């Protein structure tokens, strides 16, 4: 609005200056051409000779005559020095070439309203001094014209500057208040005030800035919160790792000390202790391997090795690999994998690790007689993989955080020695494929634990 108003006022100013300048030039033209008279032709044609404006001719001590077609002078006006009633034909012809005459004579013809031809004669006394005066007058007029136009330009500049200052002041008033608010907000946030909220109702642009500022503050707070959580989870992870490493290492230390100091002597006992040591060192290796895998995946430089693969064939290969183990454990297996090839871009090694984690968990945590179901289907933009079982199910208290590292059930903690890293690695892999994985809340087709994976095509 301000810009439009400003432009409009400037335009009006400019137009006024141009129009006034134009008028000045016309006036000037009138002064340099004593015969100039915008209405002369019209006045003559109408025969309203009295209305003729001959002030400039009079200034030069001249007069005008109007002669009809019979060379009869029908009208005179001005300082008539030599009155003439009529002209002879020769006199009329000689009028303009009359170098010897003491007058400067100017003639022009026009048609009157009776459609007859008339002659308009301007006579001014010839006088050298006068012509010098004329020149001086002309010069004066030019100077006056220059001064006049200069004055208009000066007035224009002054008005333009006032216009600029006025609109700057208006803008300042409008801008200052919200800017102050934003400045204070910035200052407060830099001083650590997270509660700051800018309330502003007014100019749309500033209202937008304030609302962007507010959402920025909100995002900053969320990021801060996220950072805090991440820090806490890192601390928790470190504590979990130390704990998980400490337990088997303490066992290894205690058992090996007992053997080396000869506390245990019977070969059977020694063998039993050595077996435990071996098992615990295996647990440590597994934990370190998984940890390495987890950390590697979290690194920003980690890249999947994606290729266009047949996902049906891929799933069949995994099932074939686990088939014997599943059967040995006394599980029933149902699977539904389409026979035709279905192509999709994924990292074969990593996706195999992800799906294998789900299958091996089902084998590890469930008892004989459990039915396991593996399914693959195609959706509009991707593929779905279901891995489910009707076994013991995941405890409710673990469900929400099941994909976080080191989250594991009591079963895993005590007997199987699970690390709690398997599902978090699986989730990382699916995330890297821009896919989704979740644990189905309710029983799905009678299966207690069902993981659903979706991978985009
Ligand atoms: P880990 O198996 O090393 O403990 P995971 O992250 O793979 O770690 O699994 C986390 C926990 O989820 C396990 O400790 C277990 O209690 C539970 N869990 C995972 N899959 C199943 C399943 N199919 N049936 C029952 N419990 C499961």
Boltz pocket constraint, residues with backbone or C-beta under 6 A from the ligand:
constraints:
  - pocket:
      binder: B
      contacts: [[A, 357], [A, 358], [A, 361], [A, 362], [A, 363], [A, 365], [A, 366], [A, 389], [A, 391], [A, 392], [A, 393], [A, 394], [A, 395], [A, 398], [A, 402], [A, 404], [A, 407], [A, 408], [A, 409], [A, 410], [A, 411], [A, 412], [A, 413], [A, 417], [A, 418], [A, 419], [A, 420], [A, 421], [A, 422], [A, 423], [A, 424], [A, 449]]
      max_distance: 6.0
